[in-house]
Amino acid sequence: MINNSSTYSTLHDVTGTSPTFDVITVPAFDDVTNMSHLFHRKKKSGSHNVTAEDLESFKIADVVNLYIPPVILVAGNLCNILSIVVMRTRHFQNISTSIYMIACAINDTVSLWISLLAHWLYVNFPEAIIRTEYSHIMCKFFNFYGWGNCDYTIILTAAMTADRAFAIMYPIKASVLNLTKRAKITVSLLVIIVVAKEFHLLISSDIVPATRRDRLCDVIPISPTYKYFWDDVWPWIHITYLTVCFVVILSSNVIIFLNVRRSEEMKDFTQTGHRERSGSETSTSNAGTRSKLLQITTMLLAQSTTLILLTYPFSLHLAISSQIPDLYTDPVKKAANQLAFSVVFYLLYSNKCVNFTIYCISGERFRLALREVLCCRSSRKRHVTITMMIKPVISASQTTISSISSIQMSSLKDTRKQVRDVPG
């Protein structure tokens, strides 16, 4: 900008009077040519004043983050505890499937208290998390345990459905083998597999910058080599892991379904002749066994299908978001990611409290065992049975004691009589 005040000073020298108008400042020629650019830059900088927190999707994510985790936490703990108690009843106690279900329920309960509770505190009350020089140690544990917990649930379900498919395909071998003991060994071996898969998270995890509120901890590449591994290799390792587990689950479910259907057809075909040859008692026993198997099979089918629907979106989101470079710098993308991550994250954790509902809906035997647990019927039945067993024993004992007493009294009378009859 230039000031054309020389004209006004010349006029003052000629007239000897002061000018009656103010000094006017006009822009230089080069400034005039740049005005459109300056206006455009001002408008552009004004648009950047809109942050991700001002967008509607981010506000919706805040509501989801505030209210959904407490519901999942309370419902999940109650449902998992009831599942463990039911699996310890006489209806499931000697079945290998109950070992996997108990391990899965314990794993889900611990995860809700550790991973979900910490996530809820940070996204809603970030000041509750104190940032220190040792925060990376906390995040190493949270990342390692959080990923491992979810992967352990998936591989447990795959092993459980494969175990049941084996028992249905090879019933003779299953009756010879101790499937319950083998299930306990398998549960322990799966822990080793998951630890080996997630071990690298103990090296590279750290707390996120204070400007990020979608999660507490994330992977911070410590070298170009690890950055390449995390961005380009690890997503495919994880997707392959999930795909293999889901293929095992689906194929096992198909095997279970086909064998149960074939068993039902054979039952209908041979039911009349079998009753005539073996009697109604044996037929009733076999029908009870088939019913028990069918109930467990239905529960497994429902659980594994729900697992796929609730866990796969989270893995897909991670794989896609890792390929977006400006995800946390562009406000629109950041707000959309905040909402998308919240939805898929809580879908993942809802799987940790939905199994109990699936068991109740799909399993008549599970509902029966649950009623016994809630109403203490089994305890009353045991009390009645024990009382009925004890009463005859007590009655017999009382009869024996009475007989012995009568004999002793008769012997005592005879002895006294003999003493009186002795001469002198």
DADARA-V744351 format. One record per backbone hydrogen bond with DSSP energy under -0.5 kcal/mol. NH is the residue of the N-H (numbers start at 1). CO is the residue of the C=O. Records with the same first field share a line. If there is no record, write none. Layout:
NH = CO / CO
//
This chain:
2 = 26
4 = 2
5 = 3
9 = 5
10 = 6
11 = 7
12 = 8
13 = 9
14 = 10
15 = 11
16 = 12
26 = 2 / 24
32 = 28
33 = 29
34 = 30
35 = 32
38 = 34
39 = 35
40 = 36
41 = 37
42 = 38
43 = 39
44 = 40
45 = 41
46 = 42
47 = 43
48 = 44
49 = 46
50 = 47
51 = 49
54 = 51
55 = 52
59 = 55
60 = 56
61 = 57
62 = 58
63 = 59
64 = 60
65 = 61
66 = 62
67 = 63
68 = 64
71 = 67
72 = 68
73 = 69
74 = 70
75 = 71
76 = 72
77 = 73
78 = 74
79 = 75
80 = 76
81 = 77
82 = 78
83 = 79
84 = 80
85 = 81
86 = 82
87 = 83
88 = 84 / 85
89 = 86
92 = 89
93 = 89
95 = 92
98 = 95
99 = 95 / 96
100 = 96
101 = 97
102 = 98
103 = 99
104 = 100
105 = 101
106 = 102
107 = 103
108 = 104
109 = 105
110 = 106
111 = 107
112 = 108
113 = 109
114 = 110
115 = 111
116 = 111
117 = 112
118 = 114
119 = 115
120 = 116
121 = 117
122 = 118
123 = 119
124 = 120
125 = 121
128 = 125
129 = 126
130 = 128
131 = 129
132 = 130
135 = 132
137 = 134
138 = 134
139 = 135
140 = 136
141 = 137
142 = 138
143 = 139
144 = 140
145 = 141
146 = 142
147 = 143
148 = 144
149 = 145
150 = 146
151 = 147
152 = 148
153 = 149
154 = 150
155 = 151
156 = 152
157 = 153
158 = 154
159 = 155
160 = 156
161 = 157
162 = 158
163 = 159
164 = 160
165 = 161
166 = 162
167 = 163
168 = 164
169 = 165
170 = 166
171 = 168
174 = 170
175 = 171
176 = 172
177 = 173
179 = 177
182 = 178
183 = 179
184 = 180
185 = 181
186 = 182
187 = 183
188 = 184
189 = 185
190 = 186
191 = 187
192 = 188
193 = 189
194 = 190
195 = 191
196 = 192
197 = 193
198 = 194
199 = 195
201 = 198
202 = 199
203 = 200
204 = 200
205 = 201
206 = 218
208 = 216
212 = 209
218 = 206
220 = 204 / 218
221 = 219
227 = 223
228 = 224
229 = 225
230 = 226
231 = 227
232 = 228
233 = 228 / 229
234 = 229
236 = 233
237 = 233
238 = 234
239 = 235
240 = 236
241 = 237
242 = 238
243 = 239
244 = 240
245 = 241
246 = 242
247 = 243
248 = 244
249 = 245
250 = 246
251 = 247
252 = 248
253 = 249
254 = 250
255 = 251
256 = 252
257 = 253
258 = 254
259 = 255
260 = 256
261 = 257
262 = 258
263 = 259
264 = 260
265 = 261
266 = 262
267 = 263
268 = 264
269 = 265
270 = 266
271 = 267
274 = 270
275 = 271
276 = 272
277 = 273
278 = 274
279 = 275
283 = 279
284 = 280
285 = 281
286 = 282
287 = 283
288 = 284
289 = 285
290 = 286
291 = 287
292 = 288
293 = 289
294 = 290
295 = 291
296 = 292
297 = 293
298 = 294
299 = 295
300 = 296
301 = 297
302 = 298
303 = 299
304 = 300
305 = 301
306 = 302
307 = 303
308 = 304
309 = 305
310 = 306
311 = 307
312 = 308
315 = 311
316 = 312
317 = 313
318 = 314
319 = 315
320 = 316
321 = 317
322 = 318
323 = 320
324 = 321
325 = 323
327 = 324
329 = 326
330 = 326
331 = 329
334 = 330
335 = 331
336 = 332
337 = 333
338 = 334
339 = 335
340 = 336
341 = 337
342 = 338
343 = 339
344 = 340
345 = 341
346 = 342
347 = 343
348 = 344
349 = 345
350 = 346
351 = 347 / 348
352 = 349
353 = 350
354 = 350
355 = 351
358 = 354
359 = 355
360 = 356
361 = 357
362 = 358
363 = 359
364 = 362
367 = 363
368 = 364
369 = 365
370 = 366
371 = 367
372 = 368
373 = 369
374 = 370
375 = 371
376 = 372
377 = 372
380 = 376
381 = 377
382 = 378
383 = 379
384 = 380
385 = 381
386 = 382
387 = 383
388 = 384
389 = 385
390 = 386
391 = 387
392 = 388
393 = 389
394 = 390
395 = 391
396 = 392
397 = 393
398 = 394
399 = 395
400 = 396
401 = 397
402 = 398
403 = 399
404 = 400
405 = 401
406 = 402
407 = 403
408 = 404
409 = 405
410 = 406
411 = 407
412 = 408
413 = 409
414 = 410
415 = 411
416 = 412
417 = 413
418 = 414
419 = 415
420 = 416
421 = 417
422 = 418 / 419
//
